[in-house]
């Protein structure tokens, strides 16, 4: 910086080689150079050559190197401000509902915790008992499965007969001989079949065989009668 830049013309500057005291409100237009001390209204002094080296200047000067970084970060993130505003605005209508639901359910949190905490001591026992018994599940499953299939075969046939397409066959004398149950009228998939047998007169039913065509399990029911023609017994034979 040249001397002419540092010290303006005589008309626009005031130089005090010693102390400077200003009483009242004063306005200085131009350049002020103080070689001594500046006396402030509260009686304190400020060295003239330290006027431009106060704390504000030092702080601003120290941080100014980061201004470009701050600008770059803010500019990079600003592209998302509109989308963030739109997302928040679109979902804000549900905030009250969420609060209401959570507030309504929160009354049970303590009781749920208490129940869980009270019962948690038994979890290990339950685990031990279940783990110990689980070795028998396979055997039990086989036994139960067989029993269920026997019990359910006839009821499953009845349900299918009542809800799906049936095709009935008769003799020339209109005696029913078979019932075939299909998934629908296209007869593409047959579900069950039932075959009926009679005595030589074709008037007394002697046996009915029901077959589940999904697994070929069958139930044969044999009918016995008294001399007078009354039903005396029904024998069931499963092929599972």
C-alpha positions as CSV (number, residue, x, y, z in Angstrom):
1,X,0.0,0.0,0.0
2,X,1.5,3.4,-1.0
3,X,1.8,6.3,1.3
4,X,-0.9,8.2,-0.6
5,X,-3.3,5.3,-0.2
6,X,-2.6,5.0,3.5
7,X,-2.7,8.7,4.2
8,X,-5.4,10.6,2.2
9,X,-5.1,14.2,1.3
10,X,-4.8,16.9,4.0
11,X,-8.4,18.0,3.4
12,X,-9.9,14.6,4.3
13,X,-7.8,13.5,7.2
14,X,-7.1,14.4,10.8
15,X,-3.9,13.4,12.6
16,X,-3.3,13.6,16.3
17,X,0.3,12.9,17.3
18,X,-0.6,12.7,21.0
19,X,-3.8,12.0,22.8
20,X,-7.2,12.7,21.3
21,X,-10.2,13.6,23.5
22,X,-13.7,14.1,22.0
23,X,-16.5,15.4,24.2
24,X,-20.1,15.1,23.0
25,X,-21.3,13.7,19.6
26,X,-18.8,14.2,16.8
27,X,-18.8,13.1,13.2
28,X,-15.5,12.6,11.3
29,X,-15.6,12.3,7.6
30,X,-12.4,11.0,6.1
31,X,-9.3,9.4,7.8
32,X,-8.4,9.5,11.5
33,X,-4.8,8.9,12.5
34,X,-4.0,8.8,16.2
35,X,-0.5,8.4,17.4
36,X,-1.3,8.5,21.1
37,X,-4.4,7.4,23.0
38,X,-8.1,7.7,22.2
39,X,-10.1,8.7,25.3
40,X,-13.6,7.1,25.4
41,X,-16.7,8.6,27.0
42,X,-16.5,6.2,30.0
43,X,-13.0,7.4,30.8
44,X,-11.2,4.4,29.4
45,X,-8.6,4.7,26.7
46,X,-7.8,2.9,23.5
47,X,-4.4,2.9,21.9
48,X,-4.6,4.4,18.4
49,X,-2.6,1.8,16.8
50,X,-4.8,-1.0,18.2
51,X,-8.1,0.4,16.9
52,X,-8.2,-2.1,14.0
53,X,-7.0,-5.0,16.1
54,X,-9.9,-5.5,18.5
55,X,-11.6,-8.9,19.2
56,X,-14.3,-8.5,16.5
57,X,-11.7,-8.1,13.8
58,X,-9.6,-11.0,15.0
59,X,-12.6,-13.3,15.2
60,X,-14.0,-12.4,11.8
61,X,-10.6,-12.6,10.2
62,X,-9.9,-16.1,11.8
63,X,-13.2,-17.6,10.6
64,X,-13.4,-16.0,7.2
65,X,-11.3,-18.8,5.6
66,X,-14.3,-21.2,6.1
67,X,-16.9,-19.0,4.4
68,X,-16.4,-20.7,1.0
69,X,-16.8,-24.2,2.6
70,X,-20.0,-23.2,4.3
71,X,-21.4,-21.7,1.1
72,X,-20.4,-24.9,-0.8
73,X,-22.1,-27.2,1.7
74,X,-25.3,-25.1,2.0
75,X,-25.5,-24.7,-1.8
76,X,-25.1,-28.5,-2.3
77,X,-27.8,-29.3,0.2
78,X,-30.3,-26.6,-0.9
79,X,-31.5,-28.7,-3.8
80,X,-33.4,-31.0,-1.4
81,X,-35.1,-28.2,0.5
82,X,-38.2,-28.2,-1.7
83,X,-38.6,-32.0,-1.8
84,X,-38.1,-32.1,2.0
85,X,-40.8,-29.4,2.5
86,X,-43.2,-31.3,0.2
87,X,-42.6,-34.6,2.0
88,X,-43.1,-33.1,5.4
89,X,-46.2,-31.2,4.3
90,X,-47.8,-34.3,2.7
91,X,-47.3,-36.4,5.8
92,X,-48.1,-33.8,8.4
93,X,-51.8,-34.4,8.2
94,X,-51.3,-37.8,9.8
95,X,-49.3,-36.5,12.8
96,X,-52.4,-36.0,14.9
97,X,-53.7,-39.4,14.1
98,X,-50.5,-41.1,14.9
99,X,-50.3,-39.2,18.2
100,X,-53.9,-40.1,19.0
101,X,-53.3,-43.8,18.3
102,X,-50.0,-43.9,20.2
103,X,-51.5,-42.0,23.1
104,X,-54.5,-44.3,23.2
105,X,-52.4,-47.5,23.3
106,X,-49.8,-46.2,25.7
107,X,-52.0,-46.8,28.7
108,X,-51.4,-50.5,28.2
109,X,-47.6,-50.3,28.0
110,X,-47.0,-50.6,31.7
111,X,-49.4,-53.5,32.2
112,X,-47.9,-55.3,29.2
113,X,-44.5,-54.9,30.6
114,X,-45.7,-56.0,34.1
115,X,-47.3,-59.2,32.7
116,X,-44.3,-60.0,30.5
117,X,-41.9,-59.4,33.3
118,X,-43.9,-61.5,35.8
119,X,-44.1,-64.5,33.4
120,X,-40.6,-64.3,32.0
121,X,-39.3,-66.5,34.8
122,X,-41.2,-69.4,33.3
123,X,-39.9,-69.1,29.8
124,X,-36.9,-71.3,30.4
125,X,-39.1,-74.0,31.9
126,X,-41.5,-73.9,29.0
127,X,-38.5,-74.1,26.5
128,X,-37.1,-77.1,28.4
129,X,-40.4,-78.9,28.5
130,X,-41.1,-78.3,24.8
131,X,-37.6,-79.2,23.8
132,X,-37.8,-82.4,25.8
133,X,-41.1,-83.5,24.3
134,X,-40.4,-82.5,20.7
135,X,-38.6,-85.8,20.0
136,X,-42.0,-87.5,20.1
137,X,-43.7,-85.2,17.6
138,X,-42.9,-87.3,14.6
139,X,-44.4,-90.4,16.1
140,X,-47.4,-88.5,17.4
141,X,-47.9,-86.8,14.1
142,X,-48.1,-90.1,12.2
143,X,-50.6,-91.6,14.7
144,X,-52.8,-88.5,14.8
145,X,-52.6,-88.1,11.0
146,X,-53.9,-91.6,10.4
147,X,-56.7,-91.1,12.8
148,X,-57.7,-87.8,11.3
149,X,-57.7,-89.0,7.8
150,X,-60.0,-91.9,8.8
151,X,-62.3,-89.5,10.7
152,X,-62.3,-86.9,8.0
153,X,-62.5,-88.9,4.8
154,X,-66.3,-89.3,4.9
155,X,-66.9,-85.7,6.1
156,X,-64.6,-84.4,3.4
157,X,-66.6,-86.3,0.8
158,X,-69.8,-84.9,2.1
159,X,-68.5,-81.4,2.0
160,X,-67.2,-81.8,-1.5
161,X,-70.5,-83.5,-2.6
162,X,-72.4,-80.5,-1.3
163,X,-70.2,-77.8,-2.8
164,X,-68.8,-79.1,-6.1
165,X,-70.1,-80.7,-9.3
166,X,-71.5,-84.2,-9.1
167,X,-72.0,-86.7,-11.8
168,X,-74.4,-89.7,-11.0
169,X,-74.6,-93.0,-12.7
170,X,-77.6,-95.4,-12.8
171,X,-78.5,-98.8,-13.9
172,X,-81.1,-99.3,-16.6
173,X,-83.7,-99.7,-13.9
174,X,-82.7,-96.3,-12.3
175,X,-80.7,-97.7,-9.4
176,X,-77.9,-95.4,-8.4
177,X,-74.5,-97.1,-8.8
178,X,-71.8,-94.3,-8.5
179,X,-71.3,-90.7,-7.6
180,X,-68.2,-88.8,-9.0
181,X,-67.4,-85.4,-7.5
182,X,-65.4,-82.9,-9.7
183,X,-64.0,-79.5,-9.0
184,X,-66.4,-78.0,-11.6
185,X,-68.5,-78.8,-14.6
186,X,-65.5,-79.2,-16.9
187,X,-64.7,-82.4,-15.0
188,X,-61.0,-81.6,-15.4
189,X,-60.2,-82.5,-11.8
190,X,-62.0,-85.3,-10.0
191,X,-62.0,-85.0,-6.2
192,X,-63.9,-88.1,-4.9
193,X,-65.7,-91.2,-6.1
194,X,-68.3,-93.3,-4.4
195,X,-69.3,-96.7,-5.7
196,X,-72.5,-98.4,-4.4
197,X,-73.2,-102.2,-4.4
198,X,-76.5,-104.0,-4.0
199,X,-77.7,-107.6,-3.6
200,X,-78.8,-109.6,-6.5
201,X,-82.2,-107.9,-6.6
202,X,-80.6,-104.5,-6.9
203,X,-82.9,-103.2,-4.1
204,X,-80.8,-103.6,-1.0
205,X,-77.6,-101.7,-0.5
206,X,-74.8,-103.9,0.7
207,X,-71.6,-101.8,0.4
208,X,-70.3,-98.3,-0.3
209,X,-66.7,-97.5,-1.3
210,X,-65.6,-93.9,-1.0
211,X,-62.3,-92.9,-2.4
212,X,-60.3,-89.6,-1.9
213,X,-58.6,-89.2,-5.3
214,X,-56.1,-86.7,-3.9
215,X,-54.3,-89.5,-2.0
216,X,-56.3,-92.7,-2.9
217,X,-57.4,-93.3,0.6
218,X,-60.6,-95.4,0.7
219,X,-63.4,-96.2,3.1
220,X,-65.4,-99.4,2.6
221,X,-68.7,-99.5,4.5
222,X,-70.4,-102.9,4.5
223,X,-74.1,-103.2,5.6
224,X,-75.7,-106.2,7.2
225,X,-79.4,-106.8,7.6
226,X,-81.8,-108.9,9.7
227,X,-84.0,-111.5,8.3
228,X,-86.8,-109.0,8.3
229,X,-84.7,-106.6,6.3
230,X,-83.7,-104.2,9.0
231,X,-80.2,-102.8,9.2
232,X,-78.3,-104.7,11.8
233,X,-74.7,-103.4,11.5
234,X,-72.3,-101.2,9.5
235,X,-68.7,-102.2,9.2
236,X,-66.0,-99.7,8.3
237,X,-62.8,-100.7,6.7
238,X,-60.2,-98.0,5.9
239,X,-57.3,-98.2,3.5
240,X,-55.1,-95.2,4.5
